[in-house]
Amino acid sequence: EVMGKFVKPGRIVILLAGRHAGKKAIVVKQWDDGSKKGAKRKFAHCLVAGIEKYPRRVHRRLTKTKIANKCKVKPFVQYANYTHIMPTRYMTTGEIELKEVVSEESLKDQSAKKEMKQKLKKIFEEKYTSAAPKKEEKGKHVDFLFKKLKFQNNYHKEILNLLTQIK
C-alpha cells in the first residue's frame, strides 16, 4: 500500500538535525521524488521557512518598548531532507502565505536572501502580534508555531549517578 503524502505546503514541521534542530518551520515547497536529473538533491526534500529565535514571554508590567523587543522573531530558510524533519498535525494554509516571499532564486544570491529574511521577519512578527484568540481553531495552529519546544532536562541527575558509580 502506498502511504499518503503528508508533507505539503503549509504543514508545520520540527527539524531534527542540523543547525536548526528542534526548531519549528513551515513547508513552503516540497519535492517528494527529489530534484530533476543532474541536480544536487536527488532525495526527497522540502524548502522550509522557520523561526530561529522565538518571541519571549510578555506580561502586563512591561513597557511598550520592552514588549516590542520581546516580540521580535529571527527567521531562517533552508532545504531539509524528509528524514530530518518531523511533521506535526498543524497546518497554516491560508493563514501565513510564504510562497510569494520565499523562492529558490533568492536563496542563491546573498543580498536577495537577506532581503527575503527581512520580509519573513516582518510577516512572522505581524502574525505573532495579531494572533487570533486561542479558542479559534485557526489561531491554535499559528500559536503552536511561535512557541518554543520545551524538553525536560534530567542530565544533571544522570551525571551525578555516573560520578557516584565511578567512585
Secondary structure in CASP SS format (residue, H / E / C, confidence):
PFRMAT SS
TARGET T0000
AUTHOR 0000-0000-0000
METHOD secondary structure of the structure
MODEL  1
E C 1.00
V C 1.00
M C 1.00
G C 1.00
K C 1.00
F C 1.00
V C 1.00
K C 1.00
P C 1.00
G C 1.00
R E 1.00
I E 1.00
V E 1.00
I E 1.00
L E 1.00
L C 1.00
A C 1.00
G C 1.00
R C 1.00
H C 1.00
A C 1.00
G C 1.00
K C 1.00
K E 1.00
A E 1.00
I E 1.00
V E 1.00
V E 1.00
K E 1.00
Q E 1.00
W E 1.00
D C 1.00
D C 1.00
G C 1.00
S C 1.00
K C 1.00
K C 1.00
G C 1.00
A C 1.00
K C 1.00
R C 1.00
K C 1.00
F C 1.00
A C 1.00
H E 1.00
C E 1.00
L E 1.00
V E 1.00
A E 1.00
G E 1.00
I E 1.00
E E 1.00
K E 1.00
Y C 1.00
P C 1.00
R C 1.00
R C 1.00
V C 1.00
H C 1.00
R C 1.00
R C 1.00
L C 1.00
T C 1.00
K H 1.00
T H 1.00
K H 1.00
I H 1.00
A H 1.00
N H 1.00
K H 1.00
C C 1.00
K C 1.00
V C 1.00
K E 1.00
P E 1.00
F E 1.00
V E 1.00
Q E 1.00
Y E 1.00
A E 1.00
N E 1.00
Y H 1.00
T H 1.00
H H 1.00
I E 1.00
M E 1.00
P E 1.00
T E 1.00
R E 1.00
Y E 1.00
M E 1.00
T C 1.00
T C 1.00
G C 1.00
E C 1.00
I C 1.00
E C 1.00
L C 1.00
K C 1.00
E C 1.00
V C 1.00
V C 1.00
S C 1.00
E H 1.00
E H 1.00
S H 1.00
L H 1.00
K H 1.00
D C 1.00
Q H 1.00
S H 1.00
A H 1.00
K H 1.00
K H 1.00
E H 1.00
M H 1.00
K H 1.00
Q H 1.00
K H 1.00
L H 1.00
K H 1.00
K H 1.00
I H 1.00
F H 1.00
E H 1.00
E H 1.00
K H 1.00
Y H 1.00
T H 1.00
S C 1.00
A C 1.00
A C 1.00
P C 1.00
K C 1.00
K C 1.00
E C 1.00
E H 1.00
K H 1.00
G H 1.00
K H 1.00
H H 1.00
V H 1.00
D H 1.00
F H 1.00
L H 1.00
F C 1.00
K C 1.00
K C 1.00
L C 1.00
K C 1.00
F C 1.00
Q C 1.00
N C 1.00
N C 1.00
Y H 1.00
H H 1.00
K H 1.00
E H 1.00
I H 1.00
L H 1.00
N H 1.00
L H 1.00
L H 1.00
T H 1.00
Q H 1.00
I H 1.00
K C 1.00
END
